[in-house]
Amino acid sequence: MSRYSIAFYLESVPFTADVIAGTTSLGGSESACIGLARGLAARGHDVHCYAQQLAEACDGQADHAGVTWHHADDLRSTARFIEWDVFVSLRMPGVFSANIPARLRLLWNQDLLIGEAGKNLTMGAAWAIDQFVYVSDFHRQQWEEYLPEVAGYGWVTKNGYDHAHVPTGIVKHPNRTIHISRPERGLGPILAMWPTVRAERPDAELHLCRYNSMYDAGGWGKVCASYDEAVQQVNDEVGGITYLGELGKADLYRAIAGAAVMWYPGVADFAETSCIAAIEAQANGTPFVGSWKGALPETVPHGILISGDAYSEDYQAQSIAAVLSMLDGCAHQG
């Protein structure tokens, strides 16, 4: 097999030694990128990650999987004397304006393309992008409908997970549900339904955790804080909610594996392009109850997905019934 030189560009959250080691939380898209980088390194390729927010102690260091980390400021100077076989930017098209020398240049999309600013930024760099990579058919269709100029210059892949973190011997708790995504993506409807679940199952548990986002510093941190207040209010009223904090992958997977169901009702202003939370639920043998929206029908072909507004009476009746059914199934079948 040929050995390729491959570089990934990450402009998102801070990458500390603990984040790189996987002992602290990391969002799904970044986790998928690091997982791919390490998978390629395991196949013998020369793999490097250039992170915009990299801890100084990690600069120039190889991680436990053999991926070498660099600060993104070094990318331009490196490009003067290295031509990569493959250069991949996670999410961010702007870096391609630097005309990075590479035989294949990929923009690995994870988000929906929204707004004229995003469209213009993408088109401004499109001359230097060989292929656009999407994480679902829904995702590709959304991009190509909004930006038809890129149609025919991309393909669909899947986000992955690290099977090494999947635990064995975990006993599921038949009264436990879990929600692991960003709170603005589905926690609101859960909090609206939780009093009914507790009335039906007084011993029902809801475990919550989330991860640090690249958008928190720009105001989403305050949004998270407002959800924390809402969680506390509901917990004071009916109880049963435990906040797990921001977990590293090993701890996160144990938490998922120990739950009887992952609950993820959708919201009107967000659609998943892939949903790594759903992938991780299936990897850990935990049934998924969510919304028929975005890429979820592709990602969870055997989950329980409900159509409609997650705040509507009909949706909530179906969603609650599905969650209670999963709890009962866990209790009766192990």
Solvent accessible surface area in square Angstrom, and as a share of the most:
residue,aa,sasa,rsa
1,M,173,0.77
2,S,66,0.43
3,R,165,0.60
4,Y,103,0.39
5,S,25,0.16
6,I,9,0.05
7,A,0,0.00
8,F,1,0.01
9,Y,14,0.05
10,L,1,0.00
11,E,67,0.30
12,S,8,0.05
13,V,6,0.03
14,P,60,0.38
15,F,2,0.01
16,T,57,0.33
17,A,61,0.47
18,D,77,0.40
19,V,19,0.11
20,I,12,0.06
21,A,55,0.43
22,G,21,0.20
23,T,93,0.54
24,T,53,0.31
25,S,11,0.07
26,L,23,0.11
27,G,2,0.02
28,G,17,0.16
29,S,14,0.09
30,E,7,0.03
31,S,22,0.14
32,A,8,0.06
33,C,0,0.00
34,I,9,0.05
35,G,37,0.36
36,L,80,0.40
37,A,0,0.00
38,R,46,0.17
39,G,35,0.34
40,L,38,0.19
41,A,16,0.12
42,A,89,0.69
43,R,166,0.60
44,G,36,0.35
45,H,17,0.08
46,D,45,0.23
47,V,2,0.01
48,H,30,0.13
49,C,0,0.00
50,Y,3,0.01
51,A,0,0.00
52,Q,65,0.29
53,Q,86,0.38
54,L,17,0.08
55,A,34,0.26
56,E,159,0.71
57,A,88,0.68
58,C,11,0.07
59,D,56,0.29
60,G,44,0.43
61,Q,103,0.46
62,A,67,0.52
63,D,22,0.12
64,H,143,0.64
65,A,35,0.27
66,G,43,0.41
67,V,1,0.00
68,T,29,0.17
69,W,2,0.01
70,H,33,0.15
71,H,47,0.21
72,A,9,0.07
73,D,103,0.53
74,D,54,0.28
75,L,5,0.03
76,R,159,0.58
77,S,42,0.27
78,T,17,0.10
79,A,16,0.12
80,R,198,0.72
81,F,157,0.66
82,I,59,0.30
83,E,91,0.41
84,W,4,0.02
85,D,26,0.14
86,V,29,0.17
87,F,0,0.00
88,V,9,0.05
89,S,0,0.00
90,L,4,0.02
91,R,41,0.15
92,M,41,0.18
93,P,10,0.06
94,G,28,0.27
95,V,20,0.12
96,F,0,0.00
97,S,71,0.46
98,A,28,0.21
99,N,79,0.41
100,I,1,0.00
101,P,47,0.30
102,A,13,0.10
103,R,162,0.59
104,L,63,0.31
105,R,42,0.15
106,L,18,0.09
107,L,0,0.00
108,W,12,0.04
109,N,2,0.01
110,Q,10,0.05
111,D,51,0.26
112,L,42,0.21
113,L,9,0.04
114,I,128,0.65
115,G,31,0.30
116,E,105,0.47
117,A,83,0.65
118,G,23,0.22
119,K,51,0.22
120,N,94,0.48
121,L,94,0.47
122,T,2,0.01
123,M,76,0.34
124,G,51,0.49
125,A,2,0.02
126,A,24,0.19
127,W,163,0.57
128,A,1,0.01
129,I,14,0.07
130,D,53,0.28
131,Q,51,0.23
132,F,5,0.02
133,V,9,0.05
134,Y,0,0.00
135,V,7,0.04
136,S,4,0.03
137,D,92,0.47
138,F,60,0.25
139,H,0,0.00
140,R,66,0.24
141,Q,107,0.48
142,Q,42,0.19
143,W,13,0.05
144,E,34,0.15
145,E,122,0.55
146,Y,72,0.28
147,L,0,0.00
148,P,82,0.51
149,E,99,0.44
150,V,4,0.03
151,A,48,0.37
152,G,61,0.58
153,Y,123,0.47
154,G,11,0.10
155,W,103,0.36
156,V,48,0.27
157,T,47,0.27
158,K,166,0.70
159,N,11,0.05
160,G,42,0.40
161,Y,99,0.38
162,D,65,0.34
163,H,140,0.62
164,A,80,0.62
165,H,57,0.26
166,V,43,0.25
167,P,31,0.19
168,T,128,0.74
169,G,80,0.77
170,I,67,0.34
171,V,122,0.70
172,K,47,0.20
173,H,78,0.35
174,P,48,0.30
175,N,48,0.25
176,R,39,0.14
177,T,0,0.00
178,I,0,0.00
179,H,3,0.01
180,I,12,0.06
181,S,8,0.05
182,R,5,0.02
183,P,3,0.02
184,E,35,0.16
185,R,52,0.19
186,G,0,0.00
187,L,8,0.04
188,G,14,0.14
189,P,0,0.00
190,I,0,0.00
191,L,15,0.07
192,A,53,0.41
193,M,1,0.00
194,W,0,0.00
195,P,48,0.30
196,T,65,0.38
197,V,0,0.00
198,R,50,0.18
199,A,82,0.64
200,E,98,0.44
201,R,60,0.22
202,P,98,0.61
203,D,80,0.42
204,A,0,0.00
205,E,53,0.24
206,L,0,0.00
207,H,22,0.10
208,L,8,0.04
209,C,5,0.03
210,R,37,0.14
211,Y,41,0.16
212,N,56,0.29
213,S,15,0.10
214,M,48,0.21
215,Y,105,0.40
216,D,31,0.16
217,A,110,0.85
218,G,77,0.74
219,G,30,0.29
220,W,104,0.37
221,G,30,0.29
222,K,164,0.70
223,V,46,0.27
224,C,6,0.04
225,A,50,0.39
226,S,61,0.39
227,Y,50,0.19
228,D,56,0.29
229,E,127,0.57
230,A,36,0.28
231,V,19,0.11
232,Q,99,0.44
233,Q,112,0.50
234,V,19,0.11
235,N,41,0.21
236,D,106,0.55
237,E,111,0.50
238,V,46,0.26
239,G,17,0.17
240,G,26,0.25
241,I,13,0.07
242,T,64,0.37
243,Y,105,0.40
244,L,51,0.25
245,G,19,0.18
246,E,85,0.38
247,L,38,0.19
248,G,5,0.05
249,K,32,0.13
250,A,36,0.28
251,D,67,0.35
252,L,18,0.09
253,Y,3,0.01
254,R,115,0.42
255,A,18,0.14
256,I,0,0.00
257,A,8,0.06
258,G,4,0.03
259,A,0,0.00
260,A,1,0.01
261,V,0,0.00
262,M,2,0.01
263,W,0,0.00
264,Y,6,0.02
265,P,0,0.00
266,G,14,0.14
267,V,20,0.12
268,A,101,0.78
269,D,130,0.67
270,F,62,0.26
271,A,15,0.12
272,E,21,0.09
273,T,11,0.07
274,S,5,0.03
275,C,5,0.03
276,I,17,0.09
277,A,14,0.11
278,A,0,0.00
279,I,27,0.14
280,E,5,0.02
281,A,0,0.00
282,Q,78,0.35
283,A,28,0.21
284,N,14,0.07
285,G,51,0.49
286,T,3,0.02
287,P,54,0.34
288,F,5,0.02
289,V,0,0.00
290,G,1,0.01
291,S,5,0.03
292,W,152,0.53
293,K,64,0.27
294,G,20,0.19
295,A,0,0.00
296,L,7,0.04
297,P,35,0.22
298,E,71,0.32
299,T,25,0.15
300,V,4,0.02
301,P,85,0.53
302,H,176,0.79
303,G,24,0.23
304,I,59,0.30
305,L,28,0.14
306,I,9,0.05
307,S,74,0.48
308,G,62,0.60
309,D,85,0.44
310,A,5,0.04
311,Y,124,0.47
312,S,40,0.26
313,E,157,0.70
314,D,95,0.49
315,Y,2,0.01
316,Q,31,0.14
317,A,61,0.47
318,Q,83,0.37
319,S,1,0.01
320,I,18,0.09
321,A,60,0.46
322,A,10,0.08
323,V,0,0.00
324,L,22,0.11
325,S,58,0.37
326,M,46,0.20
327,L,5,0.02
328,D,50,0.26
329,G,22,0.21
330,C,17,0.10
331,A,61,0.48
332,H,153,0.68
333,Q,159,0.71
334,G,85,0.82
